[in-house]
Amino acid sequence: MLIFAVAVVGFAYASVGFGLKGRLPSGMFTYLLAFIVIMALAHLAVRRFAPYADPLLVPVAAMLNGLGVVMTYRLQEAGRDGNPGANVNGHGLFVPMNSSATLIQIFYTAIGVACFVAVLVMFREARTLQRYTYTLGAAGLFLIALPALLPSSISGVPGTGAKIQISLGGFTLQPEEFAKLALAVSFAGYLVAKRDALALAGRRVLGIDLPRGRDLGPILVVWGLSLLLLVFESDIGTSAVFMGMFVAMLYIATSRTSWLLIGFLLFVAGAFTASKLFSHVGARFSAWLHPFTAVNIQNSAFQLVKGLEGMGSGGLLGKGLGSGQPYLTPLVQSDLVFTGFGEELGLTGLMALLLLYALIAQRGLSTALMVKDPFSKLLAGGLSFMFALQVFVIVGGVTRLIPLTGITTPFLSQGGSSLVASWVMIAVLARLSDTARRPPPQPIQEEGLTQVVSLQ
Amino acid sequence: MSALTLTLIRVAFLAVLWLFVIAAIGVVRTDLFGSSGSPSRRARARARAQQAPRQPQRPPRQPRPGRSTPRVLLVTDGALKGTSVDLAEQQITLGRSNDATLVLNDDYASSRHARIFPQDGQWIVEDLGSTNGTYLDRQKVTRPMPVPVGVPIRIGKTVLELRR
């Protein structure tokens, strides 16, 4: 599967070259070789340290990552070397990318895979993570708080008003990507410890069982704080993902449907209030509901509309890699990378990408079903749900299903933090699936001979 | 590079992308249904798998479904009343933990409470260090004991019986 994935990436790469210049891109083999070596290392690490891990996680992740690198390359070449680029039609909005963007992306891939291997080596048993419930919770909170506390010269994203990253000497880091993982682990650990209390004790209000305050208190505080901080950092997308993950994990832990209802209502109420209170949130809503009004199309909805136009021009089969004009969309290399793919690969390609994402989420959830101990169950379920939700929020955003919020598309977007964090997530899932699928010490013969049959 | 070639490359790439997806889903399917391939091939593989290990094992085993050998473990009382487990060749573990063969939904049962296993044509019950004990009829099970057909085994509020 991995070889297949790498081959597809190579094909994509060559196809960009043909689309742009009518020949194989220069430097193709260097890039491709680096990519192959990195993925081979990932594969060997899985073989060595998690031999029973799910066979699909790494190839699918590699595939998405590789396509992301190819897209980065394609956008890096836009406007360079006589290729059609940013300044056609007088649209100078696309920020031309650094000429070494692809190299940097491959470099980040290498770091991501290195972290992947490190996680596999360090945590031979996923349950050891449970020890760090509170440490990781604090770390996650700190990571989220960090950009808000730092002066905006360091943490501000130019031109967006959001404060979500830390820039140090040319490197930018988005700590929230890692905070997500840390908090997922932390939630899982806490919920396992308090699961019975959460599900059983408590009063009944309006037909809904409420847990006792002192059981829920700490986690509510952590969650509320992270949401508040995210609001201060103007990062709605991530807060939505957080909220969703939190609610999903509560649901998995307690199997109370009422949590889903409460969570959803709370989020809708919160989002509505936020849209009235904060002007930038309100602008997002207006851009979502009325993107084509004369005012919006020039301002808040410009990006969204350009993305939609891009996907529209892609049609069913797309323009072909290297032949579209994805550079017309602002931020197409990171937040709106999906529209870039939509333009060049068409609906057919997008469906394939979505299926790949769905596969990762499905593998994660089936791991959650298979794995025995409750902590791993919660962690696998929470992580895969978070992954799926993140894809939903950004893909829904660019397709105008829900308001567009700026979060990264896992693996596809240009940007190191997201890539590294996604690889770490894959590593945790691989570890969990390895635990789940490891044959028991004394192999029980053919299962299926013992069947539980109800007589009634 | 002509437009035709570009179109061909484009379509070919999408095809390859989808092939990857289909191959990945094939892996999922293998995962779910065991061996791969078309249903007929799978059936054949299953038939072969059944034949292969069975034949060498047949001779040493006793004539199987004899008159006196129990065929089913039936829950006669407790939360799971009416549930039955077919007796095969391997042991049956009883307990509250999810990896037990018969997961007991009984507050008085331990997570790994007891096991019932075949030995020399008899079924033997063995307590696995449970908190509240296992009883064969009225007698507490302190060592592995053979279970006659129709004699109740009590675990907490659950009562089980071997039936023919």
Chai-1 contact restraints between the chains, C-beta under 6 A:
chainA,res_idxA,chainB,res_idxB,connection_type,confidence,min_distance_angstrom,max_distance_angstrom,comment,restraint_id
A,F4,B,F20,contact,1.0,0.0,6.0,A-B,restraint_1
A,V8,B,V16,contact,1.0,0.0,6.0,A-B,restraint_2
A,V8,B,F20,contact,1.0,0.0,6.0,A-B,restraint_3
A,F11,B,F13,contact,1.0,0.0,6.0,A-B,restraint_4
A,F11,B,V16,contact,1.0,0.0,6.0,A-B,restraint_5
A,S15,B,I9,contact,1.0,0.0,6.0,A-B,restraint_6
A,S15,B,F13,contact,1.0,0.0,6.0,A-B,restraint_7
A,F18,B,M1,contact,1.0,0.0,6.0,A-B,restraint_8
A,F18,B,I9,contact,1.0,0.0,6.0,A-B,restraint_9
A,G22,B,M1,contact,1.0,0.0,6.0,A-B,restraint_10
A,P55,B,V27,contact,1.0,0.0,6.0,A-B,restraint_11
A,L56,B,A24,contact,1.0,0.0,6.0,A-B,restraint_12
A,L56,B,V27,contact,1.0,0.0,6.0,A-B,restraint_13
A,G320,B,L6,contact,1.0,0.0,6.0,A-B,restraint_14
A,G320,B,R10,contact,1.0,0.0,6.0,A-B,restraint_15
A,T348,B,L14,contact,1.0,0.0,6.0,A-B,restraint_16
A,G349,B,L14,contact,1.0,0.0,6.0,A-B,restraint_17
A,A352,B,L17,contact,1.0,0.0,6.0,A-B,restraint_18
A,A352,B,W18,contact,1.0,0.0,6.0,A-B,restraint_19
A,A352,B,V21,contact,1.0,0.0,6.0,A-B,restraint_20
A,L355,B,V21,contact,1.0,0.0,6.0,A-B,restraint_21
A,L359,B,A24,contact,1.0,0.0,6.0,A-B,restraint_22
A,Q445,B,Q90,contact,1.0,0.0,6.0,A-B,restraint_23
A,L449,B,A88,contact,1.0,0.0,6.0,A-B,restraint_24
A,T450,B,A88,contact,1.0,0.0,6.0,A-B,restraint_25
A,T450,B,T101,contact,1.0,0.0,6.0,A-B,restraint_26
A,Q451,B,D86,contact,1.0,0.0,6.0,A-B,restraint_27
A,V452,B,V85,contact,1.0,0.0,6.0,A-B,restraint_28
A,V453,B,S84,contact,1.0,0.0,6.0,A-B,restraint_29
A,L455,B,G82,contact,1.0,0.0,6.0,A-B,restraint_30
A,L455,B,S84,contact,1.0,0.0,6.0,A-B,restraint_31
A,Q456,B,G82,contact,1.0,0.0,6.0,A-B,restraint_32
